Amino acid sequence: MRLSRPEDYSLRYHLIFPALRNLPYPLAYRLAKYQSAYFARKHAEQRQQIAQQMRSVFPAATEQQVTGWLADYFCMVEQEALDTWFLDNKLIPKIVSLRGFETVEALRRDGQRVLLTGGHFSRFWMAGPAMRLRGHRVGTITRDGGRKNTQGLHPAEYRYRLFKLQKLQQVLGGPFLVEGEDLRPLYRQLDSSLITLIFDVPYVEKQPGSVTVPFLNGKINVPAGIYRVAKKTRAVVVPFYMDDQGAGEVVAEFSAMLDPNNYNDEEFMSLLVGELERHIKKRPGHWWLWEALPLLRSNNNESNEGRRF
């Protein structure tokens, strides 16, 4: 009799990544990179859609360049998934470096509330465990983690995301709030935690209080929620981005502090989006939302990001 696998079974999540966790991290991440080539070939339609958006932004790019960016993209996705099994690894200080974080630490010592931010770029979660090891609790607001699979994810992906969020909460020690639920705890937690809010989030419809700003040879509509939260809570905002060093190692680079009281919402979000654009132009394959770019440019915004099983 042939045994059927559960609907939420995934070879990657149930077998491959747990096995890679037991290897030296440079080898584990190198194998994840090789594995990503298989999934890139398997998902030709997704690869084609991403390539189309890359070419629309970089019309002078050669075929070789686009091919390299696509390889970077699928490698990033695979290594970011593997990160979940390394979040509590004792070698985090070797895997993740923090550059410019001293500014954040100085602000916190002075009693200043700090919101961290960035775009969906590279393996951004890996900054969290490194900050935790420096004595800072880290939290966020997430779309995932609700009791129901409201995004219609594949059962294996939904189960993985719940596992990932549970692991992040255990490691980072800060509040993980679900978008649409009571966010009042976030305001209270800013006195004891660093809260990270990712700003380039696509929505089904244009959000109240959103602004339209220049981005990648066009314009996009982004919620100015982080601006309003920062003003309401008297917090400053510090952007950060990950720089992939290869062999699994990353550097979290923290930018200068932004005081929302010095800008209006459009000016503030233009600064954040402009910095994201600079990082995308430097490493096009490390931005997660290429498939969602047409939707980010419209008022009918819905993320198309997905995973491979």
LOZA-996505 format. One record per residue (C-alpha): x, y, z; residue number from 1. Coordinates in Angstrom, 3 decimals. Example, Ala and Ser with C-alpha at 12.3 -4.5 7.8 and 13.67 -1.06 7.14 Angstrom:
2
12.300 | -4.500 | 7.800 | 1
13.670 | -1.060 | 7.140 | 2
***
This chain:
309
0.000 | 0.000 | 0.000 | 1
1.322 | 3.425 | -0.948 | 2
1.494 | 5.880 | 1.938 | 3
0.415 | 9.433 | 1.160 | 4
2.192 | 12.429 | 2.654 | 5
0.312 | 15.003 | 4.725 | 6
-0.881 | 18.029 | 2.787 | 7
1.502 | 20.301 | 4.707 | 8
4.555 | 18.114 | 4.085 | 9
7.540 | 19.761 | 2.400 | 10
10.796 | 18.011 | 1.555 | 11
12.662 | 21.275 | 2.092 | 12
11.137 | 22.156 | 5.443 | 13
10.838 | 18.663 | 6.905 | 14
14.071 | 17.082 | 5.729 | 15
16.582 | 19.213 | 3.809 | 16
16.881 | 22.299 | 6.028 | 17
16.905 | 20.369 | 9.335 | 18
19.716 | 18.237 | 7.890 | 19
21.695 | 21.274 | 6.681 | 20
21.482 | 22.751 | 10.176 | 21
23.865 | 20.046 | 11.407 | 22
26.612 | 20.991 | 8.954 | 23
29.235 | 23.742 | 9.342 | 24
27.398 | 26.908 | 8.307 | 25
29.618 | 27.788 | 5.291 | 26
28.915 | 24.345 | 3.819 | 27
25.206 | 24.474 | 4.699 | 28
24.697 | 27.804 | 2.959 | 29
26.770 | 26.728 | -0.019 | 30
24.557 | 23.655 | -0.430 | 31
21.462 | 25.844 | -0.144 | 32
22.869 | 27.942 | -2.972 | 33
23.295 | 24.858 | -5.159 | 34
19.793 | 23.742 | -4.217 | 35
18.384 | 27.109 | -5.297 | 36
19.407 | 26.422 | -8.904 | 37
17.081 | 23.412 | -8.954 | 38
14.110 | 25.414 | -7.674 | 39
14.850 | 28.228 | -10.113 | 40
14.589 | 25.763 | -13.005 | 41
11.459 | 24.225 | -11.510 | 42
9.679 | 27.585 | -11.367 | 43
10.294 | 28.884 | -14.859 | 44
7.150 | 31.041 | -14.942 | 45
8.095 | 32.879 | -11.769 | 46
11.635 | 33.339 | -13.061 | 47
10.254 | 34.811 | -16.276 | 48
7.991 | 37.253 | -14.405 | 49
10.849 | 38.478 | -12.226 | 50
13.136 | 38.847 | -15.239 | 51
10.491 | 40.905 | -17.035 | 52
10.290 | 43.369 | -14.141 | 53
14.070 | 43.559 | -13.847 | 54
14.366 | 44.405 | -17.535 | 55
11.667 | 47.068 | -17.226 | 56
13.746 | 48.813 | -14.550 | 57
17.151 | 48.121 | -16.127 | 58
16.485 | 48.207 | -19.899 | 59
20.220 | 48.364 | -20.709 | 60
20.999 | 45.201 | -18.735 | 61
22.548 | 42.341 | -20.669 | 62
21.109 | 38.841 | -20.663 | 63
24.100 | 37.740 | -18.598 | 64
23.379 | 40.383 | -15.965 | 65
19.697 | 39.440 | -15.669 | 66
20.614 | 35.765 | -15.445 | 67
23.021 | 36.570 | -12.614 | 68
20.407 | 38.637 | -10.767 | 69
17.908 | 35.792 | -11.048 | 70
20.460 | 33.366 | -9.623 | 71
21.056 | 35.803 | -6.740 | 72
17.318 | 36.038 | -6.125 | 73
16.659 | 32.312 | -5.870 | 74
19.822 | 31.830 | -3.816 | 75
18.650 | 34.524 | -1.393 | 76
15.220 | 32.906 | -1.025 | 77
16.733 | 29.513 | -0.288 | 78
19.325 | 30.825 | 2.157 | 79
16.749 | 32.996 | 3.927 | 80
14.640 | 29.904 | 4.529 | 81
17.698 | 28.100 | 5.892 | 82
18.257 | 31.061 | 8.248 | 83
15.269 | 29.878 | 10.290 | 84
17.279 | 26.870 | 11.430 | 85
20.310 | 29.028 | 12.295 | 86
18.582 | 31.820 | 14.258 | 87
19.650 | 30.314 | 17.579 | 88
23.015 | 29.001 | 16.406 | 89
25.927 | 29.687 | 18.755 | 90
27.920 | 30.951 | 15.772 | 91
25.581 | 33.895 | 15.085 | 92
28.406 | 36.348 | 15.998 | 93
30.411 | 34.905 | 13.084 | 94
27.459 | 34.696 | 10.697 | 95
26.058 | 38.185 | 11.359 | 96
27.940 | 41.445 | 11.875 | 97
26.371 | 44.764 | 12.876 | 98
27.815 | 47.942 | 11.359 | 99
26.725 | 51.317 | 12.714 | 100
24.592 | 49.753 | 15.452 | 101
26.459 | 51.816 | 18.039 | 102
24.221 | 54.754 | 17.079 | 103
21.129 | 52.763 | 18.002 | 104
22.680 | 51.655 | 21.277 | 105
23.562 | 55.257 | 22.171 | 106
19.986 | 56.361 | 21.475 | 107
18.590 | 53.612 | 23.689 | 108
21.000 | 54.461 | 26.520 | 109
19.627 | 58.010 | 26.388 | 110
16.083 | 56.674 | 26.741 | 111
15.138 | 57.415 | 23.126 | 112
12.507 | 55.165 | 21.536 | 113
13.767 | 53.658 | 18.265 | 114
11.932 | 52.142 | 15.326 | 115
14.052 | 50.142 | 12.898 | 116
12.988 | 49.897 | 9.288 | 117
13.954 | 48.720 | 5.831 | 118
12.486 | 47.113 | 2.743 | 119
11.941 | 43.493 | 1.804 | 120
15.605 | 43.202 | 0.971 | 121
17.976 | 40.274 | 1.460 | 122
17.979 | 38.168 | 4.648 | 123
16.793 | 41.001 | 6.914 | 124
15.662 | 38.776 | 9.810 | 125
19.247 | 37.765 | 10.556 | 126
19.967 | 41.148 | 12.119 | 127
17.590 | 40.230 | 14.947 | 128
19.554 | 37.514 | 16.755 | 129
22.739 | 39.607 | 16.523 | 130
20.959 | 42.557 | 18.150 | 131
19.530 | 40.238 | 20.801 | 132
23.040 | 39.075 | 21.667 | 133
23.908 | 42.743 | 22.234 | 134
21.169 | 42.865 | 24.887 | 135
18.254 | 44.295 | 22.883 | 136
14.812 | 42.731 | 22.602 | 137
13.451 | 42.953 | 19.050 | 138
9.821 | 42.837 | 17.906 | 139
7.716 | 43.593 | 14.851 | 140
4.272 | 43.673 | 13.237 | 141
3.613 | 40.815 | 10.844 | 142
0.921 | 39.708 | 8.407 | 143
1.596 | 36.095 | 9.342 | 144
0.808 | 34.350 | 12.596 | 145
-2.969 | 34.601 | 12.610 | 146
-5.116 | 31.650 | 13.560 | 147
-6.316 | 31.201 | 9.994 | 148
-4.486 | 30.954 | 6.684 | 149
-6.043 | 34.172 | 5.386 | 150
-3.421 | 34.647 | 2.652 | 151
-4.267 | 31.344 | 0.989 | 152
-0.747 | 29.994 | 1.357 | 153
0.162 | 26.423 | 0.493 | 154
-0.365 | 24.384 | 3.699 | 155
3.354 | 23.575 | 3.864 | 156
4.235 | 27.264 | 3.546 | 157
1.658 | 28.254 | 6.153 | 158
3.021 | 25.682 | 8.597 | 159
6.594 | 26.846 | 7.919 | 160
5.735 | 30.505 | 8.505 | 161
4.111 | 29.695 | 11.841 | 162
7.226 | 27.720 | 12.808 | 163
9.465 | 30.586 | 11.688 | 164
7.507 | 33.173 | 13.676 | 165
7.595 | 30.998 | 16.779 | 166
11.351 | 30.622 | 16.396 | 167
11.824 | 34.364 | 15.852 | 168
9.773 | 35.204 | 18.924 | 169
11.806 | 32.799 | 21.048 | 170
15.121 | 34.152 | 19.803 | 171
14.376 | 37.878 | 19.580 | 172
12.396 | 38.206 | 22.803 | 173
10.252 | 41.150 | 21.683 | 174
6.545 | 41.494 | 20.828 | 175
5.277 | 40.002 | 17.572 | 176
1.950 | 41.631 | 16.753 | 177
-0.347 | 40.577 | 13.920 | 178
-1.461 | 43.292 | 11.519 | 179
-5.126 | 44.154 | 12.012 | 180
-5.168 | 43.171 | 15.666 | 181
-4.698 | 45.371 | 18.749 | 182
-1.443 | 47.297 | 18.277 | 183
-1.502 | 49.190 | 21.574 | 184
1.122 | 46.832 | 23.066 | 185
3.564 | 48.101 | 20.412 | 186
3.468 | 51.602 | 21.889 | 187
4.163 | 50.274 | 25.372 | 188
6.916 | 47.938 | 24.186 | 189
8.933 | 50.722 | 22.549 | 190
10.332 | 51.594 | 25.980 | 191
11.919 | 48.161 | 26.315 | 192
12.266 | 46.818 | 22.754 | 193
13.491 | 47.746 | 19.310 | 194
10.531 | 47.479 | 16.947 | 195
11.187 | 46.685 | 13.282 | 196
8.631 | 47.781 | 10.674 | 197
9.113 | 46.876 | 7.004 | 198
7.661 | 49.666 | 4.871 | 199
7.441 | 48.355 | 1.266 | 200
4.327 | 46.280 | 1.915 | 201
1.821 | 45.775 | -0.934 | 202
-1.892 | 45.850 | -0.097 | 203
-5.043 | 44.799 | -1.913 | 204
-6.253 | 48.398 | -1.938 | 205
-4.677 | 51.771 | -1.388 | 206
-4.318 | 52.317 | 2.339 | 207
-5.573 | 55.444 | 4.128 | 208
-2.703 | 57.817 | 4.771 | 209
-0.471 | 56.310 | 2.095 | 210
1.743 | 58.450 | -0.117 | 211
3.029 | 58.226 | -3.685 | 212
6.795 | 58.550 | -4.079 | 213
9.392 | 58.097 | -6.865 | 214
10.807 | 54.575 | -7.186 | 215
12.753 | 52.703 | -9.885 | 216
11.942 | 54.862 | -12.925 | 217
8.348 | 55.343 | -11.825 | 218
6.275 | 55.827 | -8.695 | 219
4.837 | 53.550 | -6.022 | 220
2.218 | 53.935 | -3.331 | 221
3.433 | 53.126 | 0.184 | 222
1.711 | 53.361 | 3.572 | 223
3.161 | 56.088 | 5.793 | 224
2.312 | 54.102 | 8.914 | 225
5.860 | 54.066 | 10.248 | 226
5.952 | 57.868 | 10.000 | 227
2.718 | 58.218 | 11.963 | 228
3.729 | 55.653 | 14.582 | 229
7.084 | 57.360 | 15.090 | 230
5.468 | 60.778 | 15.541 | 231
2.772 | 59.446 | 17.851 | 232
5.231 | 57.582 | 20.066 | 233
7.996 | 60.216 | 19.877 | 234
10.358 | 57.667 | 18.374 | 235
13.146 | 58.146 | 15.867 | 236
13.622 | 55.856 | 12.894 | 237
16.851 | 54.084 | 11.915 | 238
16.933 | 52.270 | 8.529 | 239
19.090 | 49.169 | 8.113 | 240
19.915 | 46.835 | 5.243 | 241
21.716 | 43.515 | 4.915 | 242
24.841 | 43.085 | 2.820 | 243
25.458 | 39.462 | 1.849 | 244
29.128 | 38.503 | 2.210 | 245
28.810 | 34.976 | 0.821 | 246
29.055 | 31.550 | 2.508 | 247
26.064 | 32.448 | 4.689 | 248
27.600 | 35.535 | 6.305 | 249
25.818 | 38.906 | 6.283 | 250
26.455 | 42.424 | 7.565 | 251
23.587 | 44.546 | 8.880 | 252
24.366 | 48.157 | 7.977 | 253
22.544 | 50.832 | 9.996 | 254
22.007 | 54.291 | 8.504 | 255
21.724 | 57.686 | 10.146 | 256
18.796 | 58.352 | 12.448 | 257
15.714 | 60.083 | 11.005 | 258
13.530 | 62.310 | 13.182 | 259
9.974 | 62.339 | 11.763 | 260
9.395 | 65.811 | 13.221 | 261
11.768 | 67.192 | 10.594 | 262
9.651 | 66.023 | 7.629 | 263
6.125 | 65.628 | 6.343 | 264
4.898 | 62.128 | 5.493 | 265
5.772 | 62.294 | 1.795 | 266
9.273 | 63.642 | 2.427 | 267
9.905 | 61.012 | 5.079 | 268
8.746 | 58.067 | 2.984 | 269
10.682 | 59.390 | -0.026 | 270
13.868 | 59.168 | 2.036 | 271
13.124 | 55.573 | 3.050 | 272
12.138 | 54.504 | -0.463 | 273
15.157 | 56.264 | -1.951 | 274
17.509 | 54.288 | 0.261 | 275
15.774 | 51.035 | -0.689 | 276
16.179 | 51.966 | -4.360 | 277
19.921 | 52.514 | -3.916 | 278
20.310 | 49.046 | -2.420 | 279
18.232 | 47.452 | -5.177 | 280
20.370 | 49.096 | -7.865 | 281
23.456 | 47.745 | -6.130 | 282
22.074 | 44.184 | -5.702 | 283
18.939 | 43.756 | -7.869 | 284
18.616 | 40.069 | -7.044 | 285
18.212 | 40.755 | -3.336 | 286
14.848 | 42.515 | -3.473 | 287
11.952 | 40.210 | -2.669 | 288
9.118 | 42.062 | -4.389 | 289
9.966 | 42.087 | -8.088 | 290
6.779 | 40.192 | -8.924 | 291
4.733 | 42.717 | -6.950 | 292
6.268 | 45.799 | -8.581 | 293
3.354 | 46.391 | -11.008 | 294
0.976 | 46.180 | -8.064 | 295
3.066 | 48.501 | -5.915 | 296
2.759 | 51.018 | -8.735 | 297
-1.037 | 50.789 | -8.671 | 298
-3.756 | 51.304 | -6.066 | 299
-4.784 | 47.671 | -6.372 | 300
-1.833 | 46.282 | -4.446 | 301
-1.470 | 42.652 | -3.562 | 302
1.765 | 40.758 | -2.936 | 303
2.582 | 37.829 | -5.225 | 304
5.570 | 36.627 | -3.270 | 305
5.650 | 32.873 | -2.724 | 306
7.917 | 29.974 | -1.942 | 307
8.991 | 26.776 | -3.543 | 308
8.273 | 23.356 | -2.027 | 309
***
